[in-house]
Amino acid sequence: MVNVFQKKILIVAVYAAEIMMRNGAEIYRVEDTVTRICKAGRIKHVEVFATPTGIFVSMDSGNENDDPLTYIKRIHETGTNLSKISKVNHFSREFFDTDLSVEEGMDILREIDREEEYPYMVRTLAAAIVCSFFAVIFGGTIIDALVAAISGVSCYCFSIMFRKLNVNSFIRCFFCCGLAALIALLAASSIPDASYDPIIIGTIMLFVPGAAITNAIRDFLSGDMLAGTARLMEALLIAVGLACGAGVVLKVWEMTGGVLV
């Protein structure tokens, strides 16, 4: 029978995996983290199966008459925070190489999980800078860059509002990109030197699921076909939402007599 100590080790391992999965870690890294922590707890037999929406861990002490212990953790929301992934990854190696207790390990993980994101103003400023630079890269002028910065800030704040309301990613991207297209069209129609194309593209780049696509490819290369397919479909769904949001606003603008310059 699995003893209480090994059960606590399993809880720590799954909690570490949950933090990594919620912040956009690759599947192989999550599974390696669980295995490493369990091995540090002298658990001989560990099987881990992770997907973007769930973590399944089964373990036993190695005796023929013992019953295995299985732990299932559902992942409800995901994002991207490479700092937390790095810290949990470092923790798993520290837990394996040192004599950290289970309680100390759990305290470290809770501290990592409670870490706040960058301040709201910093994230808003970053959104403005990203959108303005992408607008210039895609052929925009200084005026386009300034409008793209305003559009990026507006859409980012809009996205945060939807996220707090637990709106799914497709709807969130659809309305954010629609708002970006509307701002760009209004600017292009009222400012002589403004063009809506680079403004829309610059703002869209803020929501392009680059990390999800990269992780999907990494999962495919690692042999995790199920996770790779799930993440690729998620990225494609977000991309469709972005395209539909801009397309609908552009079409409605044209149908109501607006001029696309």
N, C-alpha and C positions, 0 to 999 in steps of 0.2 A: 504494500500500500504506500502511496506517496505520502511523505510526512509533511508536517506543517511548515517546516523550513523550506522545502522544495515548492510547496504551494505558494509561499510568499515570493519566492524567486520568480515563479511563473507570472504572478501578478505584476511584479516589477518589469519583467521582460515585455509583457503585453502592453503595459502602460507606455513604455519607451517606444514600442512599435506604433502605438496609436498616435503619439505626438509626431513621430516622423511622417506617418501616412497623412495626417491632417495638414501637414505643412509641405506636402509635395515631394516626398522622398521617392526614390526608385524602389521597385519591389525587391530586387536582390539585396539592397542595402537594409531594408526593413527585416527581411528574413535572416540576414547575417547578424543583425543586432540581437534578435531574439535568441538565436542559436548561441551566440557568444555569451550572453548573460546567463542562459541556462547552463551552459558548460561550466561557467564560473561557480554555479551553485551545485556542482557535482551531480548534475542530472545527465545520465548516460544516453538516454534515448529521447530525442527531441525531433518532432516533425512540425514544420511550419509551412503554411500555405496562406499567402497574402494576396489580396486583390485591392483595387482602389476603394472598394466599399466594405471590406471585411477582413478580419485577421483570424485565422484558425490555427490553434496550437494544440498539439497532443504530445504528452510525455508520460514516461513511467520510470520507475527506479531500476528496471532491468531484471527483476526477479520474475520467474515464470508464472507464479501464482498471483502477482499483483495486477490490479486493475489500472488501466491508463487513466490519466486525468486530461480532460479536454477543456479548452477555454476558447470561446468565440466572442469576438468584439466587433460590433457593427460600427462602421465609420459613416457618419451622417453628413459631414461637411469637409471640404478640402480647400486649401489655399496654397500660397507659396511664401515660405519663410525659410530661406537657406541658413540663416543664423541658428535657428532652433535645430534644424537637421544636423548641422555641424556639431553643435553642443551635445546632442544626444549620441551621436556617433562617437565623439570623444569620451562621453560617459561610459559607453559600453566597453571601450578598451580599458579605461581606468578601473571599471568594476572587475574586469577579467584579470588585470595585472596586479591589483592591490588588494588589500584586505578590508575594503569597504563593507559595512554591515548592510543588511537589507533595509533597515530603517533609514540609514544615511543615504542610501541609493534612492529610496522613494522621495526623501526630502529634496534631493538634488533635482529629480525629475519634476516634482511639483514646482520648484523654483523656475525651471526652464519653461514649463507650461504656462506659468503665470506672467512671464515676461511680456511687457507691453510692446506694441509696434512703435515705430517712429512717431513722434508727435504729429498731430493732425496738420499743423501748418507746414511742417517739413515735407510731408507726403503731398500736400497740395502744391507746394512750390515745385517739387520734383515732377509732378504731373504737368505743370505749366512748361517747365524746361524741356521735358521729353517731347511734348506735342509740338512746341515751337521749332525745335531742332529737326524733327522729322518733316515738318512742313517745308523747311528750307531745303532739306535733302531731296525732297520730291519736287523741286522746282519752284517753290514759293518765294515770294518777296518778303521784305521785312514786315510789311503790313500783314501779309498772310501769317507770318510767324506770330505776330502779336495777337491776331484774332484766334489762331490755333491755341495759344496759351490760355486765352479766356475760355475758349471752348473746352479745353482739357480740364481746367479747374471746374467748370460747370458740370461736365459729364462725370468727373470723378466724384464730386459731392453727390450727384444724382445716384451714382452707383453705390456709394456708402449707404444712402437712404434705403435703396432697394435691398441691400444686404441685411440691414437691421430688420427689415420686414420679412426676411427669409424667402425672398423671391428667387426663383431658380435662375441659373446663369443665362439661359436662352432669352428669357423675358428681360432680364437686366441688360444684357448686351443689345437687344433689339431697341429698347427705349433710349439707352445711352447713345447709341449710334444714330438713332433718329434725331435726338436733340442736337448732336454734333452737325448733322446735315442741315438742320433748320438754322442753326447759328451761322453756318458757312454760307447758306443761300441768302440770309438776311444781310450778312456783311458784304457779299458780292454784289447785291442789288443796291446797296446804299453807299459803298465806298468804291470810288472809281478804279483804284489800283488793286483791289482784292479779287482773288480767284477762289472759287469754292472747292476745286479739286484738291490742292495741297492742304487746305484747312481740314477737309474731311479725312483725308488719308493720314495726316499727322495726328488727329485725334483718335482715329481707329487704332493706330499702333499702340496706344495705351492699353487696349483691351485684347490685343492679339495673344492667343494662348501659346506663347513660345515655349514656356517651361513644360506645359502638358505635351506638346509635340515632341520635344526633346526627350522627355521621360518615356513616351510611347516608343520611340525608336530604341532607346536604351533597353527597355523591357523586351522588345522584339529580339534584339541582339543577344540578350541574356537567356532567351528561350522561354520567357514568360508571355506566351501568346495571348492568353486570356486578358491579362492586365494591360498588355500593349494595345489590344483591340479596343478595350473599354476606354482607355485614355485617348486613343486616336479618335474614337467616335465622339467623345466629349469635346475634344478640340474642334472637330468638324462641326459639331452642333453650335458651338460658340461662334465659329466663323460664319455659319449660315445666319445666325442671329444678327451679326454685325452687318452682313451684306443686305439682309432683308430690311433692317432698320433704315439704312441709308437709301436703299432702293425705293421703299414705300414713300418716304418723304420727298425724294426727288420726283417721283411720278405724280404725287399729289400736287406738288408745286407746279409742275408743268401743266397738269390738267386744269388747275385754277387760274391759269393765265400768266404764271411766272415765266420769266425768260432765263434759260440756262446759258450762261456765257462761258 
